Amino acid sequence: MVSGFNKYFQIAPCFRDEDPRADRAPGEFYQLDFEMAFSTQEDVFHVIEDVVPYVFKKFTNWQVTEGPFVRIPYREAMEKYGIDKPDLRNPLIIQDVTKLFEDTEFKAFQDKTIKVIIVPDGALQGRKFFDKMEEFAKTECGAKGLAWTKLTKEGTLEGGIAKFITPDLVEKLKTDYGLKENASLFFIADRLDIAQKIAGLVRIELGKRLDLIEKNIYKFCFIVDFPMYELTEEGKVDFNHNPFSMPQGGLEALENKNPLDILAYQFDLVCNGYEMASGAVRNHNPEIMVKAFEIAGYTEEDVKNRFGALYNAFQYGTPPHAGAAPGIDRMIMLIEDSQNIREVIAFPKNKRARDLLMRAPSKVSEQQLRDAHIFLETEEKNGYEEI
């Protein structure tokens, strides 16, 4: 963009220091990256909504949702789904009932954020199902427990924590939260962020175990309005998602708003519970860039030293620009309806980031190190050895 290109796209191998998992290969992936000068977030959305459904329809027989895709603000996604990559094929929704239980005598709910998942016809499940869900919450989610109860067809609660829920609370659950006969209720009580995370995992598992996931369809959505900043466990303000994105409100927001209230022009494209692309309106202004990093504890000198290429380029005048980068490997994984990204990658690496077929990475010779002017730190000399 700085050099004068109006738009571009590239198929690029990317390398990141990220933990491997079923939907993410260790260390590397391929992306279809595109950027456009003088463009907005809306322009990027239109490109994605044109291209992505076409690709999926060309290579699958499943139903594909057309644009415009549903747009869900980040905070709403965390409230309703407990995750920022929701699977919209799952009809279950997380609801907050903290105020409803503020006078409860149930100690596990006191002074906690309380989330509930109401499962239609969930009361038809036997006690073994509820016990196994509680075991899942404890062993797989790190929960202290999973409170539950169910509403019979006669309209009374039974099982689990039924005795702690008064008749007037039952009526409020019916009128305000959609509780109906034969439904079950699963409660998660903890600190807000923990309760959201556990509820999100429980929602996913309920959808799987009860076979609630809509089949043979790709449901896309955009997660928008990511917070620009978050608090670390040490209480320090840090970037939440992408430090090089444009804050909503620009420099004025950075100078006058609480950092934790500032949103960014950042978004993710999500499909069936997987992040398929990330994008943003890029920060093209050096003054805004320096201020954004200053809030996160960096000086202008830090920015010059650590991000000198961008900092210097921005001094010459950079057009506003925006773009996104769908992950090709993950697109193929979704199109193939695979549960593991390694199944669709040539020469996949294992969890230790080793290619067992090519026996890579392998040891390098002393001459190769010399050719690359690499210094090795050796334990024997307790210092640096020039090769």
N, C-alpha and C positions, 0 to 999 in steps of 0.2 A: 504494500500500500504506500509506503514512504517513497519507493522508487518510481511510482507513477502508474503502476498497473491498476486497472479499474476493477478487475475481478480475477480470481484464479481458483483452480482446484488441484489437488494432488492426492495420489494414493501413496501414503507415507508409512514406513515402519517407525514405530515409536517405542521408546524404552523408558520404563518407569520402575522405580524401586517400590513395588507393591507386593503385598502378600498374595500368594496364589489362592484360588478358590475355584469352584466348579464353573463359574461363568467368567473367569479371568485367568488367562495364561500368565505364568510367572515371568515378569521382566519385560515382555514385549507384546505388541499387538500392531495390527494394521488399521489405519483410519483413512476415510475419504474426507479430507479436510477442504473446506471452501471458505473464502473470504470475499467480501464485496465492499468497495469504497462507497461513501455517501449513502449508506444503507442503514436501516433501522432493524430493530428486533422483528417487526412485522414482516419485513422483506425476507429475513432468514426463515421465518415460519412458513411463508408462502413457498419458498424453494423446497423445504423439507416435505411439506404437504403435497407438493406436486410429484416429487421424485420417489419418496419412500413407499407410498401405497402402490405405485406403478411397479416397483421392483418386487414387492411381495406378491402382487397379483400375478405377475409374470411367471413366478417360480413355485407357486403353491396353489392348491385348490381350496384353501380355507377362505372364509369370509374376511375381508380387510376393511377396517373402518376408514372412511374417506375424510379428508380435511373439510372444514377446519377442525382440528383436534381439540378435545377438551383441554382447558387450561386450568390448572390447579395451583394456587399459591402455595409456596413451601410450607408455611405454618398450617394451612388448612390440611395439607397432605399428612403432616405429622399428627394432627388432631384426629383425622378421620381414618387414617390407615396405619399410623405409627411408623411410617417409613416414607422416604422421599422417592421411592420407585414403586408405586402401588400397582398391583395387578387388578385392573378394573373388571376382570372376568369374575372375580370373587365378590358376591353381593353383600358380604358382611361389612358393617361400619362400626367403628369405635366411637363411643359417646362418653362425654365427661359428666359424671354424676357427683362430683366433689361437694357441691353446695347442697345437693339433696341429702347427703349423709353427714352434714356438718354437726348434727346433734346426736349422732349414733352412739350407742353404748358398745358397739363392736370394736374392741381395742385395735384390731388389725387395720381398721379404717381411720382411726383418729389421727389428725394432723398429717394426712396423706393426700396426695392427688389420687382420685379414684376414677378408673376407666371401666366401662362396661361394654361387653359385646353381647347383643341379644341375637340368639339363633332361632329363627322360625322352625317349629317342629322339633327343636332340640330336646324337648322333654320326652320324646319317644325313645331316646337312647337309654340304655341300662346303666346301672351304677358303675359297671366296669369301665364304660367310656369316660365318665367324669373322673374316675381315679387315674386313668391313663393320661388324660389331659393335664391333670395336676402334676403327675410325674414328669410329663414333658416340660411344663413350665419351670419346674425346679431344676431338672437335669440339663435341659437344652437352652433355657433362657436365663438361668441364674435367678429365678424368682424365689421369694421366700415361701410362696404358696400361690394357689389359684382358687379363690373363693367362687362358689357356684350355687345356684339353686334353679328351680324350674317351676313354671306356672302350669298347673293341671288344667284339663278341659273344664273342670268345675270352677276354675277361677281362683284357686288357692295355691299358695307356695308350698313346696315340699322339698326336702333334701338339702344338704349343704348348710348354708347360713340362713335358711328360711326363718328361723326364730328371731333373727335380728332385724328383719324387715317388717315394719308395721303395716297394717292395712292401708293407712293413708299414703305411705311410700309406694305401695303397690299401685294405688290409683294414679299417683303422679307418674310412675313408670309407664302406665298404660296411656295416659293422656299426653304426656310430654316426650316420651321416648319410644313410643310405638310398640310397647309390650302387648302381646296377644296370647291367648290360650295355647297351650302345648309348646310354648317357647322356653328355651333355657337361657340362663344369664351367667356370664363369666365375668368376674370382677378382678381387676388388678389394682393394687394400692401400693404406692411408693412415691419417691420423689418424681417430679413431673417428667424429666427426661427419661428416667428409668421406666416409669409406668408406660410411657408412650412406646418405648422400644419393646418391652415385653408384650404389651397388648398387640403390637404389630406382628410379632412372631406367632402369638397365639391365634390371631386372626388368620394368618396364612395356613397354620396347621389345621385349624377347624375347617377351612375351605377344602383342604386336601382329604382329611379323614371322613368328612361328610359328603364328599363328591359334589361340592357346590360350584366348582370352577366350570364356567361356560366353555364348551368344547369347540374345536375347529374354527377359531376366530382369533384375529389379531386386533387387540384394542390399544390404540395409541393415545397418549396424552402428553402435554407439555407441563412440566413443573416449573413455575415461574416465581419471580420475586424472592429469590434467595437472599437471606441476610448477608450484608457485606462483611459483618464481623460476628464473632462469638467470643465467649469467655472460655479460657482454658481451665483445666482443673486447678491450676495455681491462681486463678482469678485474673489472668492477664488478657487483655483484648488482643485477639488475633484474627486473621482472615478466616472466613467460614468456608469459602468455596474456591474462588479464583481471584487472586490479588490484582490481576491485570484487567479486570472488568471495570466498566464505567458505573460509578455509584449513581443511583437515581437521585436527581437533585443536584448533581455535579458538586462543584467546589462549595457552594452555599450549604449543602447538606453536611459535608465533611466539617465545615467550620462551626455550624450552629446546632446540629442535632446530636443526641446521644448516639454514640457509635453503634450500640446494639439495636437502635431503631432504624438504621440506614439500610435500605434495600439496594440490591444491585441489579443491573440488567444482565442477569445470568439465567440460564434455563437448561433443563435436561429434557430430552425426548425419551419417553418411557414406553415400553411395549411388553405387555403380559408379565409385569413384575421385574423387568430387566431395564437398566439404563442403556439406551442404544446410541445416544449422542449427547454431547455437551456443547453448549455454545454461549455466546455473549456478545453484547455490544462492547467493543474493546476500548480501553482507556487510551486515548490518543494525545492527551494533553499533559505535558511534563509537570505543570504546576499541580494539577489534580493528582497525578501519579505520586509526586513527592509527598503531598498532604495525606494521601491514602496510606502510604507506608509509614508516615510519621505517627499516625494514630496507632499503628501496630507496633510501634517502638523502634522504627528505623530512622536514622538521620538521612539527610540528603546525600551525605558522603557515602553512607551505606548503599544507597540506591545507585549512585554512580559506580561504585566498586563492584556490586553484585549483579547489576542489570545494566551495565554500561552500554551495551549495543542498543537497547531500547531508548535509554535516557538520551544518548547522543543523537539517535535518529529523530527523536521527537523535537529536537531543537530546530530542525529544518522545516517544520510544518508538516503535520501528518493529517490526512483527511479523516473525518469520522468513518469508521468501518465496523463491520460486524460479520460474524460467521459461526460455523459449527463444524463438528467433526464426528460423523457417525462411525462406529467401530465395525469394520467389515467382518471380522471374525465372529462377532456377536450377532450380526445380522444373519450370517450363514447358519449359526447355531439355532436361531429362532426359526428360520425358514425350514431347516431340517428337523425341527421339533426334537432337538437333542438336549439332553440334560447336562452335558459336560462339553465345554468348549474345546477340550483336547481332541474330541472325536471329529472335529471339522478342520483341524490345523495339520498341515504337513510338518513332519518332524516335531511333534509336540514335546514339550519338556515336562518332566515330572515335578513333584512338589519341591524338590531341591534345585529346581531350575537347571536340570541336566538333560541333555538330549542323549538318550541311551543308544540310539541307532548310530549316531555320528560320534558318540563318546566325547561330547563337548559339554562344558569347556575342558580343554586339556592343558597340560603344562606347556609353558613357553620356554624357549631356549634362552641362554644368556645372550646369544647374538641378536635374537629378536628384540630383547629388551634394549640392547645397545642401539639398534636401528631406530627404535621409537624414543630414545633418550629418556627412558624410565628409570627412576631410582627406586630401589627396594629397601624397605626398613627390615633389618635383620636382628633377631633376638641375640645372636652371638655377640654382635658389636654394640648392641644397645644404641643404635644411631642409624644414620643413613649411609648406605653403601652405593657409590656411583657405579653404574654399569656402563 
